[in-house]
Amino acid sequence: MSSALTLARPYARAAFEIAHARGKLGDWAGKLAYAAQVAADPRVTALFGNPRIGAAELGSLFVPNGEDGDSPFRAFIATLAENGRLPVLPEIAALFEELKLEAERVLKVHVRTASEVGEVEIAKLRAALKRRFGRDIEIDHSIDADILGGAIIDAGDVVIDGSVRGRLERLEHALTH
């Protein structure tokens, strides 16, 4: 996995620079998501390395319908195909999305709670996190009954464990040491 990320990183940066210079970050994010989905399809992965399929033919599978013949995105996909990097498109798309969110000053936060949380609470949490991080917040919420109560907030480099299970584990550690 790390080697795929290493291979994908320069391509993701190049795609970001091209899209950013043209003011098309959202457009490219959608196209890269499409291409990543195609790259993950088992029928397509079986074609990687097949000597009977040329790079141009294979690359054409990753370009959304209606894309101009001389578009920068089509040229980007052609470069990936020529260099044998189409299999790392999922990693390229993920890294591109990170760069896009950074440029837009948006922080993607994953919140795990023990039970369903209403929109009012999510809005309050979003506002508090926006004050703390100074960025717009995009919240992805999931339910995890194992945390017993409270919430675990994963904001990239910062994890805030306000769960009951986390508090019990910290108390246990404090009492045993």
C-alpha positions as CSV (number, residue, x, y, z in Angstrom):
1,M,0.0,0.0,0.0
2,S,2.7,2.5,0.9
3,S,4.5,1.8,-2.4
4,A,1.2,2.6,-4.3
5,L,1.0,5.9,-2.3
6,T,4.6,6.7,-3.2
7,L,3.9,6.1,-6.9
8,A,0.6,8.0,-6.7
9,R,1.9,11.1,-4.9
10,P,3.6,12.9,-7.8
11,Y,0.7,12.2,-10.1
12,A,-1.8,13.5,-7.6
13,R,0.2,16.7,-7.1
14,A,0.5,17.1,-10.9
15,A,-3.3,16.6,-11.3
16,F,-3.9,19.1,-8.5
17,E,-1.7,21.7,-10.0
18,I,-3.4,21.4,-13.4
19,A,-6.9,21.5,-12.0
20,H,-6.1,24.3,-9.5
21,A,-4.5,26.5,-12.3
22,R,-7.7,26.1,-14.4
23,G,-10.1,26.6,-11.4
24,K,-11.5,23.1,-11.9
25,L,-10.8,21.3,-8.6
26,G,-14.4,20.0,-8.2
27,D,-14.5,18.9,-11.9
28,W,-11.2,17.0,-11.7
29,A,-12.2,15.4,-8.3
30,G,-15.3,14.0,-9.9
31,K,-13.4,12.7,-12.9
32,L,-10.7,11.1,-10.8
33,A,-13.3,9.5,-8.6
34,Y,-14.9,8.0,-11.7
35,A,-11.4,6.8,-12.9
36,A,-10.6,5.3,-9.5
37,Q,-13.9,3.4,-9.5
38,V,-13.1,2.0,-12.9
39,A,-9.6,1.1,-11.8
40,A,-11.1,-0.9,-8.8
41,D,-13.4,-2.9,-11.0
42,P,-12.1,-6.5,-11.2
43,R,-12.9,-6.7,-14.9
44,V,-10.6,-3.8,-15.6
45,T,-7.9,-4.9,-13.2
46,A,-7.7,-8.1,-15.2
47,L,-6.7,-6.0,-18.2
48,F,-3.7,-4.4,-16.5
49,G,-0.5,-5.8,-18.0
50,N,-2.3,-7.5,-20.9
51,P,0.0,-7.2,-23.9
52,R,-2.9,-7.3,-26.4
53,I,-4.4,-4.1,-25.1
54,G,-2.5,-0.9,-25.9
55,A,-2.0,2.0,-23.4
56,A,-4.3,4.2,-25.4
57,E,-7.1,1.6,-25.5
58,L,-6.8,0.9,-21.8
59,G,-6.6,4.6,-20.9
60,S,-9.8,5.3,-22.8
61,L,-11.7,3.2,-20.2
62,F,-10.9,5.7,-17.5
63,V,-12.1,8.9,-19.3
64,P,-15.8,9.8,-18.6
65,N,-18.1,10.0,-21.7
66,G,-18.2,13.4,-23.3
67,E,-14.6,14.4,-22.4
68,D,-13.0,16.4,-25.1
69,G,-10.4,14.6,-27.2
70,D,-7.6,17.1,-26.3
71,S,-8.6,17.9,-22.7
72,P,-6.0,18.1,-19.9
73,F,-7.7,15.2,-18.1
74,R,-7.5,12.9,-21.1
75,A,-3.8,13.8,-21.5
76,F,-3.3,13.1,-17.8
77,I,-4.9,9.6,-18.1
78,A,-2.8,9.0,-21.3
79,T,0.3,9.7,-19.3
80,L,-0.7,7.3,-16.5
81,A,-1.5,4.6,-19.1
82,E,1.9,5.1,-20.9
83,N,3.7,4.9,-17.6
84,G,1.8,1.9,-16.3
85,R,0.3,3.8,-13.4
86,L,-3.5,3.3,-14.0
87,P,-3.6,0.7,-11.2
88,V,-2.8,3.5,-8.7
89,L,-5.7,5.7,-9.7
90,P,-7.6,5.0,-6.4
91,E,-4.6,6.3,-4.4
92,I,-4.2,9.3,-6.8
93,A,-7.9,10.2,-6.4
94,A,-7.6,10.0,-2.6
95,L,-4.5,12.1,-2.4
96,F,-6.0,14.6,-4.9
97,E,-9.1,14.9,-2.6
98,E,-6.8,15.6,0.4
99,L,-5.0,18.4,-1.6
100,K,-8.3,19.8,-2.7
101,L,-9.7,19.9,0.8
102,E,-6.5,21.6,2.0
103,A,-6.7,24.2,-0.7
104,E,-10.4,24.9,0.1
105,R,-9.6,25.1,3.8
106,V,-11.9,22.2,4.6
107,L,-11.2,19.7,7.3
108,K,-12.8,16.2,7.0
109,V,-13.7,14.9,10.4
110,H,-15.0,11.4,11.3
111,V,-17.2,11.3,14.3
112,R,-18.1,7.9,16.0
113,T,-20.8,7.9,18.6
114,A,-22.6,5.2,20.5
115,S,-26.0,6.1,19.2
116,E,-27.6,8.3,16.5
117,V,-26.9,12.0,16.8
118,G,-29.4,14.6,15.6
119,E,-28.7,17.4,13.1
120,V,-28.8,20.0,15.8
121,E,-25.9,18.3,17.7
122,I,-24.0,17.8,14.5
123,A,-24.4,21.5,13.7
124,K,-23.1,22.5,17.2
125,L,-20.2,20.1,16.8
126,R,-19.4,21.5,13.4
127,A,-19.4,25.1,14.8
128,A,-17.2,24.1,17.7
129,L,-14.7,22.3,15.5
130,K,-14.7,25.3,13.1
131,R,-13.7,27.6,16.0
132,R,-11.0,25.2,17.1
133,F,-9.4,24.5,13.7
134,G,-10.3,27.7,11.9
135,R,-11.5,25.8,8.9
136,D,-14.8,24.7,7.4
137,I,-15.7,21.2,8.6
138,E,-17.0,18.3,6.7
139,I,-18.4,15.7,9.1
140,D,-18.7,12.0,8.4
141,H,-20.7,10.3,11.2
142,S,-20.9,6.6,12.1
143,I,-22.3,4.6,15.0
144,D,-20.1,2.4,17.1
145,A,-21.8,0.8,20.0
146,D,-18.5,-0.4,21.4
147,I,-17.6,3.0,22.7
148,L,-20.5,2.8,25.1
149,G,-21.3,6.5,25.1
150,G,-19.8,9.9,24.2
151,A,-17.9,10.3,20.9
152,I,-14.6,9.9,19.3
153,I,-13.6,12.7,16.9
154,D,-10.9,11.9,14.3
155,A,-9.8,15.1,12.6
156,G,-6.7,13.9,10.8
157,D,-3.7,14.5,13.0
158,V,-5.9,15.2,16.1
159,V,-8.1,12.5,17.8
160,I,-10.4,13.6,20.6
161,D,-11.6,10.6,22.6
162,G,-14.6,11.7,24.6
163,S,-16.0,8.2,24.8
164,V,-17.0,6.4,27.9
165,R,-14.8,3.4,26.9
166,G,-11.8,5.8,26.5
167,R,-12.5,7.4,29.9
168,L,-12.7,3.9,31.6
169,E,-9.4,2.8,29.9
170,R,-7.7,6.0,31.1
171,L,-9.0,5.5,34.6
172,E,-7.9,1.8,34.6
173,H,-4.4,2.9,33.4
174,A,-4.2,5.6,36.1
175,L,-5.2,3.2,38.9
176,T,-2.8,0.4,37.8
177,H,0.2,2.7,37.4
